[in-house]
Amino acid sequence: MFSPLEVGKNWFYGELLKFGALTLRHGWETKELRDAVGLKKSKKKLAPVFSAHCVDSWVLANLIVGGHTKPENEKLSLVTPLRLHRRQLHYLQPRSGGERPSYGGTRSLGFKRGSLVRHPKWGLTYVGGTAGERVSLLSLSTGKRVTRSVKPPDLVFLTYNTWRVTPPFAHRVVHADQ
């Protein structure tokens, strides 16, 4: 038990054992399975590609299920938590008269920040901050602001949301040797 990662791994293995048998494989065994089907593992661990994150789990699953010579789907979706700026009372210098401007918080003119909404022009987006009596909308795939001048009555609330999902993409192929 030399690291929090090792402790978490052992806890997870214990939880899996409650459901049935657990077979652990060494890294060299997984490499042999990858080599047998001709798959390479990427050295770029931060690259959003199948060969960096999924290739080992695919060969292990194929060992049990069998019948495949290569993955039939190598698309990935990236799931990212939304970064909400919490309210900070003393973050900014007070204005004249001693009043501090509002900063952060989890509400934007009646909407919880991050809420999925539909707008006639901007489509499916999520709620960001406010400016005056307007709400800003952000892109679900990039998290970048698409507009900051939407009136709240123009929005249709769909659901609360705390994650941003980049849609599956496979158009950008990164090979293991890159």
N, C-alpha and C positions, 0 to 999 in steps of 0.2 A: 504494500500500500504506500508507494512512494510519491504518488501524485493524485490530484483530484480527478484527473482523467481516468486513471487506473481504478480508483474507487468507484467512479460512475460506471465504468465498463463492468466491473464485477457485480455491482448492484443490478445492472441491466441483464446480465447473464442469469442471475438468480431469479429475476422476474420471468425471463423466458422459460426457465426450467419448471415453473409452475404450470406451464401449458403443455409440456411434454419434453421429449429428448432434445438435447442440444449438442451439436457436433461442431467443434472448433477446428479451423484449418490454419496452418502456418502460412506465412507470406510466400514462401517458396512453392507451396502446393498450389496456391492461387495463381502464381506466375506460370507454372506448368500448364494449368487449365487454360490461361489466356493464350499461351504459345500454341497449344493444341488446336485452337480455333483461329489463330492468326490475328488476335487482337493485341493492340499496343496500349500501354498506360501512359498518359501524358505526364510530363515532368512539371508542367505548369499547373499547380494545384489551385490557383485562383481563376483559371480560365473556365468560363461557363460552358463546358463541353462534356459530353458523355464519357469520353476517354479519361477525364480527370476525376469524375465522381461516381460513375455507375458501372464501369467495366468489370470491376471485381465482383460486385453483387450479381451482375448478369451471369458471369461464368459460374458462380456458386449455385445460383438458381437453376441454370442449365444443367449442372451436374445432377441435380435431383430430378428435374422435369425431363430433361433430355430432348432430343429431336431437332435441335436448332444448330445451324452452322454459323450464324451471325445474328446480331440483334436486328429485329425488324423495325424498331423505332428508337432513334437516338436523339429525339427532341427533348429539350429541358425547359421547364418553367422555373423562373426564379421567384421565390417568395421572400419578401422583405418586410420587416415590421415598419409601420409608419413612425416617423419621428415627430412627436408632438412636443411643442415648447410649453413647458409648464409655466404657470403664472409666477412672475417675479415682481414682487412689490417694490423692491428697492434697487432694481437693475439700472434704471435710467435716472438722470438728473431731474429734479422737479421743475415744472414749468413755473412761470411767474405766478405768484399766489400760492405756491407750495404744492400744487396738484401734480401728481405723477401721471404720465401717459400710461395707458394700459399696454401690457406686453404679455403675450402667451395666454394660457388658459385653455380649456378644453371645449369651450362653446363659441360658436360663431353665429350670432343673430338667430338663436333658437335651434341651430343644428349642432350636433356633437361633431367636433372636428374629426375628419376621416370618414364621415358618413358617405355611403354611396348615394349619388343623386343622378337624376337624368335631367338634362337641359335641352330645350328645342334645338339650339344651335351647336352646343359643345358635346352633346350626347352623354354617354356614361362617364362620369368623373367622380372625384371625391372632394369634400369640402376642406378648404384650407382656412386661412385667416379672414379678417374683416378689415375694411377701410371705410369708415363712415357708416353708411347704411347699405353697403355692398359686401358681397361675399366673394372670395377668390376660389377658383376651381383648379384642381390639379389632375394631371394625366395619370391614369391607373398604371400604365406601363413604364413611364419614365419618372414619375413623381414631380415633374416640372409643372410650373403654373401655366395654365392655358389662357386664363383670363382673371381679372381681379375686379370686375365691375358687374356682377350679377345681382339682380334683386332677388331676395329670398322667395317671393311668391312665384317666380319663374321656375323654381326647382321642384322636382318630384322626388321626395324622399323614398329610398328603396330599402336600405338596411344600415345598421351600424357596421363599421369596418375598422380593423386595426392592422390590416396587411395590404401590401401592394404586390400584385402578381404580374410579372412580365410574361406575356403569352409565349407558348412554345415556339422555339426557333431552331431551325436546322440549316438555315441558308449560309451561316458562317461556320464552315467546317475548319476546325483546328486539328491538325494531325499531331500525333504523340511526339514527333521529333521537332516540332516548332516551339 
